Structures are given as C-alpha cells and as structure tokens.
Amino acid sequence: MKEQAIALARGATDPGQSLNLLREYLQAFVLRSLHESEAFRPLAFVGGTSLRFLHNLPRFSEDLDFSLVSAEGYAGKAWMEKVKRDLTFAGFVPDVTWNDRKTVHTGWVRVACILRDAGLSPMADEKLAIKVEIDTRPPAGARCERRLVTRHLTFFLQHHDLPSLLAGKLHAAITRKYAKGRDWYDLLWYLSHRPPVAPNLELLQHALDQTQGTGQMDASRWPSLARERLLALDMRALTDEIRPFLERERDIQFVNAETLNQLLQDAGATGVGARDRKAVGRKRVT
C-alpha cells in the first residue's frame, strides 16, 4: 500500500498536487481503518474533506472531521491505536497521538519517510500530518446518511446529509475567528448548484446558539449574515490560502467578492430552495 501511495504522488504534474494526492491517500487509509473499527456507528463524517470524498468537491483538504452521533460504542483511543497498527503493517512509519481532554477530541497521524520516498523532501524525518477531530458535543439537528465510498480505497461512511453539511459550512464561514479561503470556496460550490441546496436551518440555528449565544443570530438570515462577513474579509488572503488545494488552479477566478456577494444576494432574494431560479451568466464550479 505504501508503494501505491508513492506511485500516486509521483504520477502528479507538480509537487503541490503530489502532496495533495499523497495526503488524500492517507486520509482514505485512516477512513478505512475507522470503518473496520465500526467507528461510523457512533460517528458521522463532516467538514470539507467529507465534501471531497462524498460529493467530489474539486479541492483537496487537510483534516478529518467527525461529529459524535451516539456515545454507544465510542472508543477514540482504541480506533487511533488501530490506525497506527494498520499503517505500520502497510509499510508506513507512523506516529499517532490522541488527546481527549477537551470537548473536541484530537488525534494526529504523522507519517515519517513518506515525503522523502515520494521525492517531496530530502529529509526522512519530515512528516506528513493529518489531524483527526471529533466533536463530542455537536449542535443538535443534523441528519445522517450512510454510503459506500471508493476513493483510492473502499469503505462505508456515516455522514451528514448535504443540507446539514451546508449548515456546518455556513456556521464556519460566518463565525470562524480567522477566515479560511476553503470555507468560502466551498460555499461558492454549494451556492452554484442547480437546483440549489437549502441548508439545514435547525442545525445552523443550534450551532449559532451554541457558539454565539442563544438568540444572537437568526439562522434564517444566513445569506445576510454571510454577506456581512464577506464584505469585511481580505479576498487576496483568502485566495492565497485556497490556491494550493484546488484541483484545477483556474477555478481561483471564481473566488471573488463580487461573485460570492451576488450568489448570496440571490439566495436571500429568492430563497435557496426555489426550484425556478435561473443561473443566468454564471458557471457552476464542478
């Protein structure tokens, strides 16, 4: 399996894409290990990486994020120990850590030698890292689905449905202290869907109440809330942050304040769930 990962990385067109593909292979490896541990009974896969694996989002990601659905069967430390055993058995050199002292449990999977073996670093001790985060007290209201996924490897996932994933992305875009270009690129991807995706407002409201205080923000006003945040952002910094993760670099042209603002205005004016909206003069990011 290590050889497969290296071959995948060496087949890329440039070092940035090689790193992205190598990281994604290791993400798939971790997800398959979690599947074998039956971790997706109590866990749901969420976040930008889930969009990549489940809905072919055309950008790469770094972390693996999960939401706790049920405490029954939860065994984070044991799952991470299995991840380490599986990686070692497959020929990798892993260092795996686990911290469950906070509400969001955090694991790190760091793999040595792989960057050198893939021709991406001259140093054997430079590690490729993947962060694993599990929110053990997520906001209520999410809806879950299960799906068989094949991306490099094959495994079953339990995950939030697309409206719930959009609610999570809106919450991040509106409230994250340090804005990320990835949030706004993902939001652009959602808003350019035809037919449009309507967010899970129940989940979004619970998330806003949890982090901002009960009643401080109205989830139904999400287009206006997102526009207010957008207009205060440094778009050059956002595009610089997202550029290395894009599957197609030309997609950076869509990540601009004018396009995002127009899409959010349209969502607020006509309702994201309206079936008769027309995307005049706009392209869908696919």
PELIN-V630691 format. One record per helix or strand. SS is the DSSP state (2 for helix, 1 for strand). FROM is the first residue (numbers start at 0). LEN is the number of residues. If there is no record, write none. Layout:
BEGIN
ss=SS from=FROM len=LEN
ss=SS from=FROM len=LEN
END
This chain:
BEGIN
ss=2 from=1 len=9
ss=2 from=14 len=22
ss=1 from=42 len=4
ss=2 from=47 len=8
ss=1 from=58 len=1
ss=1 from=63 len=5
ss=2 from=75 len=14
ss=1 from=92 len=7
ss=1 from=103 len=9
ss=2 from=113 len=4
ss=1 from=127 len=8
ss=1 from=143 len=7
ss=1 from=153 len=7
ss=2 from=161 len=14
ss=2 from=180 len=11
ss=2 from=200 len=12
ss=2 from=218 len=12
ss=2 from=234 len=9
ss=1 from=245 len=1
ss=2 from=248 len=6
ss=2 from=256 len=14
END
